[in-house]
């Protein structure tokens, strides 16, 4: 992908979007779709903050130029041309990053790359708002991820050992105010995870914690940190794909024929389409389990009119 023209110095008024713009830069080569939507979020948010002062108008104009250049380069990408595909792409990407950090946390492996993955996941959930209001689940994931990043960062900074795994969020602790603390130690250059940062996703239990539900089978691959280490030319152990446990298939789906009296609403068709798009996005990450679950949901909805 062609390099983008640099942005001018970030105005002080736009401090709240600086980490989203940094995330965009980090994903320009890794995932241009994510980079595009991070900039779009920053643009929309910046317009709401200040679009009148000269320095802000200049910055937003240059940011708009970047967006137009990116959109031209990605013009044939469905994740750009179709919002439902773009939303599915962002949600799946954010969930993978969240689950990578959560798996590391549960295993008691605390490192900067894990902290950054938690925090970046929360930023990407912010970005999902360009498609509309967040689901309750995404709101909870964002709050938990941002709080976890801040909590673990502060523990390590103070020489304390963080509590691994699910921990209740202290409701009187304003997570939003602490976001700079959560990102303060985040590396601006790729961080090489230690060999101990690999794990077997199948060993991580699914379930509810602090009101957040992790979809069964939707475990992150072991190589999904917030940063991809640059090649150093030194031979290293190759991460082998982890065998996946497929969800049970509902036998009734094989023999189901749509009943003639079932009338699907436009909303039903939209939901079925969304499930199919989620499945396609999951397959981009070789997440067969999540793909199967979403396809089953779509098939059940289309044949029974119920979810």
Buried (B, 14 or more C-beta within 10 A) or exposed (E): EEEBEEBEEBBEBBEBBEBBBBBBBBBBEEBBBBBBBBBBBBBEBBEEBBEEEEBBBBBBEBBBEBBEBBBEBBEEBBBBEEEBBBBBBBBBBBBBBBBBBBBBBBBEBBBBBBBBBBBBBBBBBBBBBBBEEBEEBBBBBBBBBBBBBBBBBBBBEEEEEBEBEBBEBEEEEEBEEBBEBBBBBBEEEBBBBEEEBBBEBEEBEEEEBEEBEBBBBBBBBBBBBBBEBEEEEEEEEEEEEBEBEEBEEEEEEEEBEEEEEEEBEEEBEEBBBBBBBBBBBBBEBEBBBBBBBBBBBBBBBBBBBEE
